[in-house]
Each structure stands twice: as structure tokens, then as C-alpha cells.
Amino acid sequence: MKPKSKNELPTPPCVVLAEDDPELLSLLASVLEGEGYEVERIADGRELDRFLWTGHWERRIPPAVVVSDIRMPCFSGLEVLEELRRAGRVQPVVLITAFGDEATHEQARQLGAVAVLDKPFELEELVELVNATAEPSHPVRRHGSAARQVG
């Protein structure tokens, strides 16, 4: 990796965003991009699994945080999180779900999820979680304009 020149801006932190609802994926990605993050948009659990095991290595910079829906085609967000933990990977993961019963929340906690947001949730809540979780050495724009509920 070549050193950055003084005039080169730092690479924005990457958020991997996995959501099978295309409209919600687009909305959440737009909000996070507006906060200064690079967003890798992913549409299902298989694509998320593949990206986490191969895609981010091609980038040479691991994602600052993974935000994933729990119920998605192919693999659930919980299954992907479980695979990461079994392999000893400690990437921060925030889960979102429309089916957030206590057992789901407990399983997510045991697997080391940063948080589980139940849909509907406030956009600002997601932005605050991502900001708090992303690597602090990467400055991002914080507009504070995400006061909307989604889900």
C-alpha cells in the first residue's frame, strides 16, 4: 500500500450494508454515504458471506462496521455473524430486524453483535451506532440530518 501524500484525503471508512429490501437498502446506504462513509451494498446473506470472506481483502481495508438484516435469503445475519466469530474474526456487527424477539436479541448478544435494532427504528439511531462503532481515526461528516424512522 503506497503512503498517502499530504494532499490526499483519507479513505472514508467502509460500512458493509446487507438488506434484502431494495428500497430500504437504498435509503440506509444514502444516509450513511451522506455521513461520509463508503457503503458496500449487499442484497442477501450469500453475497454478505462471500464479501466478508473475500471481497474486503481485495480492498485491503476491512470494513469499519457491518450492518445486516437478520432475515435474508440464503444466510441470515445471525448465521454470518456466527461464522465470523467461529473463525475468530471480531468485526463489529450491527443487526437490524423486523422480528426482534428476546431470543433473537439474546443470540445476537452472545455472538457479540454491537446492537440489534428492531424495525421500525430511527435513522439517527443507526447513524449514531455506526459513528460510535467505526474506527475513530477516520473522520466522517456528521450532518445530524437523519431524524427519520424506517422499517
C-alpha positions, 0 to 999 in steps of 0.5 A: 500500500503506497503512503498517502501524500499530504494532499490526499484525503483519507479513505472514508471508512467502509460500512458493509450494508446487507438488506434484502429490501431494495428500497430500504437498502437504498435509503440506509446506504444514502444516509450513511454515504451522506455521513461520509462513509463508503457503503458496500451494498449487499442484497442477501446473506450469500453475497454478505458471506462471500464479501466478508470472506473475500471481497474486503481483502481485495480492498485491503481495508476491512470494513469499519462496521457491518450492518445486516438484516437478520432475515435474508435469503440464503444466510441470515445475519445471525448465521454470518455473524456466527461464522465470523466469530467461529473463525475468530474474526471480531468485526463489529456487527450491527443487526437490524430486524423486523422480528426482534424477539428476546431470543433473537436479541439474546443470540445476537448478544452472545455472538457479540453483535454491537446492537440489534435494532428492531424495525421500525427504528430511527435513522439517527439511531443507526447513524449514531451506532455506526459513528460510535462503532467505526474506527475513530481515526477516520473522520466522517461528516456528521450532518445530524440530518437523519431524524427519520424512522424506517422499517 
